[in-house]
Structure formats: structure tokens, C-alpha cells
Amino acid sequence: MDLIPTLLSLIGLAGLIATMVWVLVRGNNNRVTKLFVICQTSVIIWLISQLLKLFSANTEQFWISFVVGNVGISMFAPSWLMFAAEYSDYRNYLRKPCRVLPAISVIFFLCVITNPLHHNYYSVFEYRNIVCGRIYYLSQIVYYVLIFAGICLMFIKHSQSSRRMTSQSVLIAVAIAVPLCINTLSVVKIIRTEIELTPLFFAFSVVMVLIAISRYGLLNVNRIAINDTIDSIDSAVIVFDADDIMTYKNKYAETLISTATGASLDEVISAVKAKTGTELNKNLTSCELSFDGAYYNIRQNFCTNKKGERIASIIIVNNVSEYYELLNTEKKLSLEQERNRIAQEIHDSAGHTFTMISSLSRIIDSELAGRDIPAETVGYVREIDGLSRSGVTQLRCSINNLRSDEFMTSVTRAINTVTSAVRGVDIDVCTQGEEDESFAFCIKAVYDNTRETITNAMRYSGADRIDVIVKFRPDMLELYIFDNGHGCHSISENNGLRGIRERTEALGGTVKFSSVEGEGFTTIIKIPKK
């Protein structure tokens, strides 16, 4: 009489073990696979308890078989719901309830092993004579709720994307509904057998679920690898079905598009328009748009079946800001190269011309020495020398400015750029105090004022030495420029000196020019910090 139940149990046990080995070999080592293996293990334990029942010879052995069976029973329902939540991507919504599920299993199992003390799980427990108690029926209700909730989650998973029934949905629903019906009929004593049929049908269920998920790729390592890869790339991937309903989007897409899976393509387009102000064409193949300071390339690919009918479309969004940055860098580099070329040509041509003029004027001045030549003529020659030398200085400063504006990063570098361009005059620069970013506002004005002052000294004063002192004070910047030229009786503020004053006063500063004939020229500039 026990031969058929034993064979059925062994067949179910062998099938479960084989499928579990298959999952461990073919599946990936992720949480979904682990939870599925736990479900299988719980049913295996349940089936083992049925074999123990068949070979029990007394009440004690019969009790042990029931304890072992309840280990599997208490494990299956919670692990099934946790598996369904993980598989259906509802784990974030059920995170807190899932933490409680193991505690439910432990509580009911404790009720089983302590039954001899309270007799509320099995009101009567004798060899081949079992009467279930109140806690037993309560546990069944809880387990039914958990299993049914898992079915709903998986059913929703496979039906919401296309808004229609799928083969996988049907397989999963049938796989779980059948053993629940058998268990219900057994509990109400409509079906009476030597062993429980429920674990056998749950073994059938696990195999059916495995067929469903393996047939459609859930535990297939290739699909897992592809999903993990798509989730980790820095591109948004969004999939729409033939009805233009979103069925999938990866993690990167979630950061760009707020619409949830199941939204229509029109809703996605509306969301994009609200965010970027640009309306997309549903049949676009490629376009670019920008928002939040970044540039994105959008491409859409259409998938067709053998009949040429569109069955899906895939939209891929790539952040191409880096390419725009590279393009701007390339343009800047090309511009810099062209500026350097022009600067070199100016240096080689105009610079050489100014230098030759200065050299020739000095030769003429030397030849005129001791001759009866009007002082006015000698003055003109010397003025030519001064103009040519100041022209060289201005030319060098302009070339530096043309080549690069990197010297505009600090007041000190701006002053050194001017003074390093001077030839034929000794210049000493003295810096006092510490410069910080608070002086950045006056860099350009200090550069222009220093250049103009030194140019005037070389052009008019006949100086062979210039001293520059820059002081960085807590509340202001002070700039002193002295030359040892011939000076003057009175100062007339021409365009150059007027420009120095206007630039300084525009920043809230003051300028003082002073000169004594034979003792050079002094410029004092003070600019308060903002």
C-alpha cells in the first residue's frame, strides 16, 4: 500500500534535486537565484518528511516526521514571497515586511515543537491520528496569504508590461494554484491519503515555475549578465512594446526620466518636453538636446519580426557632454595655435623693425655728438629712440596678451609679464605682503596701468632704471612705479595718464603722479579691496 506514495515522493524528490542542481549550475549567484533555491530546499525537506511518515513505526517517529515537515512548511511561504518580491522588482516596497517574514516562520515552528505543552497546533497527536488545532489553521491562513501575495506579484510582473496575459503568467499562476487547491481539499478532509499530496504538487509547482522562468530567461546566466551590464552602463536604455508602452528602463534612465515602467511613449515625450522644452518625434531615429547643463544624444532603434511588423522600439540616451568639451578644447587649441602663429610673425617683423629703428637712432645720436647740431634735432633723434623702445615693450606685451591670457591669473604675474617684456632698461620688482584671490578683481587694471606707466617712462623720460613696488595690504593694493629719468616741471595728463586715472577710479582707487626735473617720474596707485 505504501509503494505508490513512496515512489511518488522519490520521483518528486529526485526532480526537485535535479532542478536545484540545474539552477545552481546555470543560474547566477544573485539574490533571486538564492531565494529560489531556498524555496526548492523547503519543498525537498517537506517531501523528506513524507518519506519519514511512511516508514514511521511509532508515535515518536511519527512526531519527528511532522517536525521535519513543518521546517519545510514554515520555510516555503515566506521564502516564496521574498523570491516573488525580488523577482518582480518590488523588493524596495516590501523591504520592511520581508524582514518580518523569517520571524513568522520561527514563531509557527516554535508552536509546533512546543505543541506537547499547549496542544494548540495539534489538539490530538497520535500515531496515524492527527487533529489540527487553532494555531495550525492560523498558520495555514498566514501561509496562504503569503503564497497568494507572491502569486499576485509575479502575475503583475508578467502582465503589466504588455497589459495582457503572457505564457509565463499562466504557467506561474497554474503552478501555484494547483497545490493550493490540493492543500485546501486535504485540510477539509475531502482528499484522504496516506501521505500529504500538497508537497508533491508543490514539487510540481517549483518545476513549473522553473520552466517558466528558464524558458523566458530569468535564471539564464546570459540574460542576467546582459541585465547587469545594461544597468551598469552610463547610457539610458528604454524599451517600448508594439503598443508604445514602456516595458523596461535601466538604472541610468531612472535618473533622467521620472515616468515609471508601464507609461506610454506619449507620456515619456511629454516628460522630456517639460524638462527640456523640446518635443520629440515618436518616429525619430537620432537627435540631440541639452538640459541641466549637459548634452545628450537620443537614438531610437526599431525591432521587427519576420513579417516586418514592429514589435518593439529601443531608445538609447547617451551623455555626449564630454564630446562637446573636447570639441571646444580643440577649437580653443586651434585658436591658440593661430594666435601664436600671428604673434610670432608680428614679433619677427614689427619687433625687428622697432629694434632696428632704436639701434639706428642711437647710432645717429652718437654721430651727432660734438657737432654743431640744433638741440631740437638731437631731441627728435632721442625721442625716436624712446618711441621705438617703448614700441618694442608695447609690442611684447601685446604679443603676450595675444598668445595667452594665463598671466591674468594674478596681479604679480600680470606685472612680471609687463616688466619681462622690457629691453634696454633695468627694472626691479619688489613684492610686499601676500596676494590672495580677493585681489583678482583688479588684475587687468594693474596690468594696463603698469604697461602704460613703463611705456611712458621709456618714451619720454630717458630713464635707464625703473623700480616697481607692489604692496598687498589687508584692505587695499598699493602700486609704486619710479623711474630715474629727467623728469619734468609740470605734469600734463594726456591720453595715457588719463587712462590710468580712469581705470583706477573706476575701481574706487586713487592715482598720484609726481615729478621733479632731473629726478624722474613717480606714479602711486592705490586700489581698495572690495
Secondary structure, DSSP 8 states (H G I E B T S, - for coil): --HHHHHHHHHHHHHHHHHHHHHHHHS-SSHHHHHHHHHHHHHHHHHHHHHHHHT--SHHHHHHHHHHHHHHHHHHHHHHHHHHHHHTT-TTTTHHHHHHHHHHHHHHHHHHHTHHHH-SSEEEEETTEEEE-HHHHHHHHHHHHHHHHHHHHHHHHHHTTTTS--HHHHHHHHHHHHHHHHHHHHHTTSS--SS-SHHHHHHHHHHHHHHHHHHTTSS-HHHHHHHHHHHHSSEEEEEEETTSBEEEE-HHHHHH----TT-BHHHHHHHHHHHHS----TT-SEEEEEETTEEEEEEEEEEE-TTS-EEEEEEEEEE-HHHHHHHHHHHHHHHHHHHHHHHHHHIIIIIHHHHHHHHHHHHHHHHHTTS---HHHHHHHHHHHHHHHHHHHHHHHHHHHHH--GGGG-HHHHHHHHHHT--SSEEEEEEES---GGGGGGHHHHHHHHHHHHHHIIIII--SEEEEEEEE-SSEEEEEEEE-S---SS----HHHHHHHHHHHHTT-EEEEEE-TTS-EEEEEEEE--
